[in-house]
Amino acid sequence: MSKKSIIISSVLLSIIVVIIILFGAVFCLRKQYVSVLGDQPLVQLVPGEDGEYAEITKDQIIKAAGFKKGKSIFMLDKHQAIKNIESAYPMVKVVQIKTKSVISVQFIVRPRVATYYTLTEGEQYNVKNQVYCIMDEELMAMDGVSYSEQKPEELNSYVELIIDKSLDCKNENNGLGNYFTNEKVRKITTNLYNSFCSTVAVEEGKINPTATPNATRKEFAEIIKSVTLYTPTTNNKDLNELLEGTINMSLKVMLDGKEYTINIAVAEKDLLTKVNKSFNTAANYLNSGSLDPNITTFNCGYDKITHEITVTAT
């Protein structure tokens, strides 16, 4: 190699080293911010010795994320940071971790809101000491309630979730701060909740199909009284193969002071589409004004050929 080539190579190498140093100095984490959505404070899952639920500070969230100052902004593991925060503080839902600039990130969080409750497995037949698990719409276990012979009144403000044993949704390994193990169940319940709150308008306790959607968790719990999920099975092997991947959902809803049952077949694929269409079709039918007062049950079927939801009153 000639002397000129060596000089050129050395200059190029020096330029590359300078660029790397400058890149590392400029594009590194220096500032971290936390934004809390909603008007409710972030509080600890378990009360302290004084019985009070301590508020979770923004500094605690930043510390739990585990991002180190000075690290390249492009090397931050946001997925792991979300896991770290929600593991340390189960009452916190991380909505997004956003890169604000070449030196800063923003944690957008919100408090989880209790929505469902269910009996924990292993306690179902012990009538004098039953334990209920209270969860948010994503089925994060947030709290536990036990009772001797009478169900606590506070559970009436949540939606009862009944999960069939065939779905293998075991609770014994799902302590506070953990999700229920069956992801399909979580998808269905989350989609049901999101569908209701994003498409339903509630005015004075009644659904108004023509108004702008405004439903809250409170309205969801007041109208959707219970959700039952189970897998359909038959004694016919061929039919069972056709039903594979299907989960049936039965909703008990309270409309205009009367309780109705809506049965929906929800296939594993296209969950969001099917849950949304099924519920909305049934809700519109209930509010159409043509309802027979003696009808209390609706079967919602999904036609794979036409991709339409049909409602049959029974």
C-alpha positions, 0 to 999 in steps of 0.5 A: 500500500502506498504512503498516499493510500495509507494517509487517505485511509487514516483520514477516512478512519478518523472522520468515521471515529469523529462521526461516531463520537458526535453521533453518540454525544448528540443522539443519547438519552438525557431527559425523560418525561411522564404524561398521565392521561385522564383525571384519576391519580396513579395509585399503588395496587396494595395499601400501605400500613396506614391503609392508604393507597400511595400515589405513584410518582412520575420519578418512580415510573421513570426509574421502573422503566430502566432507561439509562441516561447517556444511552443511544436513543435508538438502542432503547428497548421500549417493549422491555420498559413497558414490561418493567413499568407494568410489572412494578406498578400493575395499576399503571397502563403504559399507552405509549413510549414516544421518542420526543427528540434526539435526547428525550423520551415521553412515557404516556400512561393511564390508570387501569380501571376495574371492569370485570370480576370472576371467581378464582379457580380452586375456590369455586366450590368452597361456598363459605370462603370464595375469592373473587378477582377484580380485573380491568378490561385487559384482564389484568388482575388488580385486586381480590375480594373474599366473602363468607356467605354473601357476595360483597355489594361492591362487586355489583359495580363490575361486570361478572365474567364467567370463563368455562373450564374448557378455555383453560384459563387457570387463575392459581398462577395469576396473582395480582399484577398478572394477566389471565393466561388465555390470550384469546379470552383477553382479546374478546373481553377487551374488544367487547369493552372497546367496542361498547365504549367507542360505538354506544351512546348512553343517555339517562341510562338508555342506549341512543343509537343515533347519538354520538358515542359517549359510553364510559366504564360505568355505563358498560357495567350498568348495561352489560351485567355478565359475560360468559365465554365457553367453547362449543363441543359436540359428540361428533368428531367432524363437527368438533373440527369445524368448531375448532377455534370458536368461542361462544359468548353469552351476554346478559344486558340490561336495557330499558329496565329489562334483562336480555341475553345475547349469544354470539359465536366468536371465531378466533380470527377477526375477533375485533370485527366479529365482536363489534359487528355482533354486539352492534347488530344486536344493540341496534335490533334491541333499540329498533322499536320492533322488539317483541316484549316476550323475546329475551334471547338473541343468537348472533351468527357470523356468515363466512360467505357474506361476512355479515352478522345476522341476529335471530330473536328466540 
